[in-house]
Amino acid sequence: MNYKVTIADIAKELNTTAATVSRALSNHPGISDKTKQSVHEAASKLNYKRNRIASSLRSGKTHLIGVIIPSAEIDFFGSVVHGIENVANQNGYNVLLYQSNESRDYEEKGLETFLSARVDGILVSIAKDTTDYSHFNEIKERGIPIIFFDRTNDDLGIDSVVIDDYKGAFLATEHLISQGYERIAHITGPQHLKNFYDRLRGYMGALQAHKIKVDPSLIFNGNISIESGREGVSEFLSMSNPPDAVFAAEDFTALGVISELKERKIKIPENFGVVGFANELFGKHITPNLSTVDQQTIQMGRSALDLLVDRIDAKEMEKHKQQKVVLEPLLICRESSARKK
């Protein structure tokens, strides 16, 4: 039988205590970086394999984080998860990923799966079909740290990490105004989700700031899909006084707008401008390539995991105030709106 290296063996190698070695392997903040490095080097040299099950039983932690995203087909969420995993690995956590497919039922199943796995904390971007939030309240009542990212609901008292959606929409709409477009329409996302509600507000705010009257007929209620973009722009073009630009609530909607305009042989950006939101990967590869708003996805993932780890570590402390981390949006100007050179 092969001999299994223990924490005591590492302690003997370094002439220190088993408790110090254990804390160093767990990246305890009370242990110096120099000691941590020495312990990790000795562990590697002795081929030490950590028993995570035993460790979790001792500490009460599984070192698992659950992450629920609405769709794996959207590059935005994949990029956020990349940021989450970077910080998770640095802090000794493994990530369980669950896709809700924009369904509240699947979202609830994801939470149940995470409870069964005894995760230490949960990150969630809310599904577009979710209007009943009782499943999130249950997680809160159980005392499990939970953080929303991108799609949130401030009324639940749950911490969140978001982009400044109002500012991003304001910048996108203002950009279209600066390019000389005069009748700018908006295709929304579901208005019960705060990020899409704030994008509508930002669109209207930019128009008002430039003394342009908000025309309700130029606002189409969409559902964040390519088909929604097609339907919205088709309705706009049937008007006696149609718009000459669209700010879409997200890039898939904008892709639908561009597809419909191209089928109708309407020149972009000469006769019609388009701006999306999210900076999806396809945006720079379509023709014309898509102007959009970048949401700092990697930073969003990093910030969400940082905040969650803080909440996990402070779990036994007194109740904290709701915290909201707001990141700066970045306007990406490309061909679909570049009417003025």
C-alpha positions in Angstrom: 0.0 0.0 0.0 1.3 3.4 -0.9 2.0 5.8 2.0 -0.3 8.8 1.9 1.4 12.2 2.7 -0.3 14.1 5.5 -0.3 17.7 6.7 1.9 16.4 9.6 4.5 15.3 7.1 4.6 18.8 5.5 4.8 20.4 9.0 7.8 18.1 9.8 9.5 19.0 6.5 9.2 22.7 7.3 9.7 22.5 11.1 6.4 24.1 11.8 3.0 23.1 13.1 0.2 21.2 11.4 -2.2 24.0 12.2 0.0 26.5 10.3 0.3 24.2 7.3 -3.5 23.7 7.3 -4.2 27.4 7.3 -1.6 28.0 4.6 -3.2 25.4 2.4 -6.6 27.1 2.9 -5.1 30.5 2.0 -5.9 31.9 5.5 -5.4 35.7 5.6 -3.5 35.3 8.9 -0.7 33.4 7.2 2.1 35.4 5.4 2.5 35.0 1.6 6.1 33.7 2.3 4.8 30.9 4.5 2.0 30.0 2.1 4.6 29.7 -0.7 6.9 27.5 1.4 4.0 25.3 2.4 2.7 24.9 -1.2 6.2 24.2 -2.5 6.7 21.5 0.2 3.3 20.0 -0.5 4.1 19.8 -4.2 7.6 18.3 -3.5 6.0 15.6 -1.2 3.2 15.0 -3.7 0.5 15.9 -1.1 -3.1 15.3 -2.2 -5.6 17.3 -0.2 -8.7 15.4 1.0 -11.4 17.9 0.2 -14.2 15.8 1.7 -12.4 15.6 5.0 -11.6 19.2 4.8 -15.2 20.2 4.2 -16.4 18.1 7.1 -13.9 19.8 9.4 -14.6 23.4 8.2 -18.2 23.1 7.4 -17.4 24.3 3.9 -17.5 22.4 0.6 -15.5 25.0 -1.3 -18.2 24.9 -4.0 -19.8 27.9 -5.7 -23.1 27.5 -7.7 -23.6 29.8 -10.7 -26.9 30.0 -12.6 -26.8 31.7 -16.0 -29.9 32.2 -18.4 -28.2 30.8 -21.5 -24.8 29.3 -22.4 -25.5 30.4 -26.0 -24.9 34.0 -25.1 -21.2 34.9 -25.2 -21.8 37.6 -22.5 -22.5 35.0 -19.8 -19.6 32.7 -20.9 -17.3 35.7 -20.5 -18.7 36.5 -17.0 -18.2 32.9 -15.9 -14.6 33.1 -17.1 -14.1 36.0 -14.7 -15.9 34.1 -11.9 -13.7 31.0 -12.4 -10.5 33.0 -12.3 -11.2 34.4 -8.9 -12.8 31.1 -7.7 -9.6 29.2 -8.5 -7.5 31.8 -6.7 -9.6 31.4 -3.6 -9.7 27.6 -3.6 -13.3 27.2 -4.8 -14.7 25.0 -7.6 -17.6 26.2 -9.7 -20.9 24.3 -10.5 -22.6 25.8 -13.5 -26.3 25.5 -14.2 -28.2 26.9 -17.2 -31.8 28.1 -16.6 -32.7 28.4 -20.3 -34.6 31.6 -19.4 -37.0 29.5 -17.3 -38.1 30.1 -13.7 -38.7 26.4 -13.2 -35.2 25.5 -14.4 -33.8 28.3 -12.2 -35.5 26.8 -9.1 -34.2 23.3 -10.0 -30.7 24.8 -10.3 -31.0 26.2 -6.8 -32.3 22.8 -5.5 -29.3 21.1 -7.1 -26.9 23.6 -5.4 -28.6 23.0 -2.0 -28.1 19.2 -2.5 -24.5 19.8 -3.3 -24.1 22.0 -0.1 -22.5 24.9 -2.0 -21.0 27.7 0.1 -22.6 30.4 -2.0 -24.6 31.1 -5.1 -24.3 33.6 -8.1 -27.4 34.2 -10.3 -28.4 36.1 -13.3 -32.2 36.1 -13.3 -34.1 34.3 -16.1 -36.3 36.5 -18.3 -39.4 34.4 -17.5 -38.9 34.9 -13.7 -41.5 37.2 -12.1 -42.0 35.2 -8.9 -38.9 35.5 -6.7 -39.9 33.3 -3.8 -37.2 30.8 -4.5 -34.5 33.4 -4.0 -36.1 34.5 -0.7 -35.9 30.9 0.5 -32.2 30.8 -0.2 -31.8 34.1 1.8 -33.8 32.7 4.7 -31.6 29.6 4.8 -28.6 31.9 5.3 -26.8 30.9 2.1 -24.9 33.8 0.6 -26.3 34.8 -2.8 -25.3 37.5 -5.2 -27.1 38.6 -8.4 -25.1 39.7 -11.5 -26.3 41.6 -14.6 -30.0 40.8 -14.2 -31.1 41.7 -10.7 -34.0 42.7 -8.5 -33.2 45.4 -5.9 -36.4 44.8 -3.9 -35.2 41.4 -2.6 -32.3 42.9 -0.6 -29.8 40.7 -2.3 -26.3 42.0 -3.2 -25.6 42.6 -6.9 -22.9 43.4 -9.5 -24.2 45.3 -12.5 -23.2 47.6 -15.3 -24.6 51.2 -15.2 -27.4 50.3 -17.6 -28.9 53.8 -17.6 -25.6 55.4 -18.5 -24.8 52.7 -21.2 -28.2 53.3 -22.9 -27.7 57.1 -22.6 -24.3 56.9 -24.3 -25.7 54.6 -27.1 -28.6 56.9 -27.8 -26.5 60.1 -27.6 -24.0 58.5 -30.0 -26.9 58.0 -32.6 -27.9 61.7 -32.0 -24.3 62.8 -32.6 -24.3 60.9 -35.9 -27.2 63.0 -37.2 -30.0 60.5 -36.8 -33.3 62.3 -36.0 -35.9 59.7 -35.2 -34.4 57.2 -32.9 -36.4 54.2 -31.8 -35.9 51.7 -29.0 -36.6 47.9 -28.9 -36.8 47.0 -25.2 -36.1 43.9 -23.1 -38.5 42.6 -20.5 -39.4 45.5 -18.3 -39.7 43.5 -15.1 -35.9 43.0 -15.2 -34.2 46.1 -13.9 -31.3 46.2 -16.4 -33.7 46.4 -19.3 -35.9 48.9 -17.5 -32.9 51.1 -16.8 -31.9 50.9 -20.5 -35.3 52.2 -21.5 -34.8 55.0 -19.0 -31.4 55.8 -20.4 -32.7 56.0 -23.9 -35.5 58.4 -22.9 -33.0 60.4 -20.7 -30.7 61.0 -23.7 -33.5 62.2 -25.9 -34.7 64.6 -23.2 -31.2 65.9 -22.6 -31.0 66.8 -26.2 -34.5 68.3 -26.2 -36.0 65.6 -28.4 -39.6 64.6 -27.4 -40.0 61.0 -26.4 -42.5 59.4 -28.9 -44.2 56.3 -27.4 -44.8 54.9 -30.9 -41.0 54.6 -31.3 -40.7 52.2 -28.3 -41.3 48.5 -29.1 -41.7 45.9 -26.3 -39.2 43.2 -27.2 -38.1 39.9 -25.5 -34.4 39.8 -26.2 -34.3 37.7 -29.4 -33.4 38.0 -33.0 -37.1 37.6 -33.9 -37.9 40.5 -31.6 -35.5 42.7 -33.5 -37.1 41.8 -36.8 -40.6 42.3 -35.5 -39.7 45.7 -34.0 -38.1 47.2 -37.0 -40.8 45.8 -39.3 -43.4 47.6 -37.2 -41.4 50.8 -37.2 -40.9 50.7 -41.0 -44.7 50.4 -41.5 -45.2 53.8 -39.9 -46.0 56.9 -42.0 -43.0 58.6 -40.4 -40.6 55.8 -39.6 -37.5 56.1 -37.5 -34.0 56.3 -39.0 -32.2 54.5 -36.2 -32.7 51.9 -33.5 -31.1 51.5 -30.1 -31.7 47.8 -29.2 -31.7 46.6 -25.6 -29.2 43.9 -26.4 -27.1 42.6 -29.4 -29.4 39.6 -30.5 -32.2 42.1 -30.9 -29.8 44.4 -32.8 -28.8 41.4 -35.0 -32.5 40.9 -35.9 -32.8 44.6 -36.8 -29.8 44.5 -39.1 -31.0 41.2 -40.8 -34.4 42.7 -41.5 -33.0 46.0 -42.8 -30.6 44.1 -45.1 -33.4 42.0 -46.5 -35.3 45.2 -47.3 -32.2 46.6 -49.0 -32.0 49.6 -46.5 -28.5 50.9 -46.3 -26.8 50.8 -42.9 -25.6 53.2 -41.6 -26.3 55.7 -44.4 -30.1 55.5 -44.2 -30.5 53.7 -40.8 -28.3 53.4 -37.7 -28.2 50.5 -35.3 -26.7 50.2 -31.8 -26.9 47.2 -29.5 -25.9 46.4 -25.9 -23.6 43.7 -24.5 -20.7 43.5 -27.0 -21.5 39.9 -28.1 -18.6 38.2 -30.0 -20.6 38.0 -33.3 -21.0 41.8 -33.4 -17.5 42.5 -34.8 -17.8 39.8 -37.4 -21.2 40.6 -39.1 -21.6 43.1 -41.9 -21.8 45.9 -41.1 -20.2 45.2 -37.8 -22.3 46.3 -34.8 -21.9 49.3 -32.6 -22.7 48.3 -29.0 -22.0 48.9 -25.3 -19.4 46.7 -23.6 -20.4 45.5 -20.1 -17.0 44.6 -18.7 -17.9 41.0 -18.4 -14.6 39.6 -17.0 -14.6 42.4 -14.3 -18.3 41.7 -13.6 -17.5 38.0 -12.9 -14.5 38.9 -10.8 -16.4 41.4 -8.8 -19.3 39.1 -8.2 -17.1 36.3 -6.9 -15.1 38.7 -4.8 -18.3 39.9 -3.2 -19.6 36.4 -2.7 -16.4 35.2 -1.0 -16.6 38.3 1.4 -20.2 37.2 2.3 -19.2 33.6 2.8 -16.3 34.6 5.1 -18.5 37.1 7.0 -21.5 34.6 7.3 -21.4 34.5 11.1 -21.1 38.2 11.4 -24.1 40.6 12.0 -26.3 41.3 9.1 -24.8 43.6 6.4 -26.3 46.3 4.4 -27.3 45.4 0.8 -24.4 46.2 -1.5 -24.5 47.0 -5.2 -21.3 47.1 -7.3 -21.9 49.3 -10.4 -19.4 49.0 -13.3 -18.8 51.6 -16.0 -20.2 50.9 -19.5 -17.9 51.3 -22.5 -19.4 52.5 -25.8 -18.0 50.6 -28.8 -18.5 52.5 -32.1 -18.5 50.4 -35.2 -19.9 50.5 -38.8 -23.6 50.1 -38.0 -23.9 53.6 -36.7 -20.9 55.5 -38.2 -22.7 57.8 -40.5 -20.2 60.7 -39.8 -16.6 60.0 -40.6 
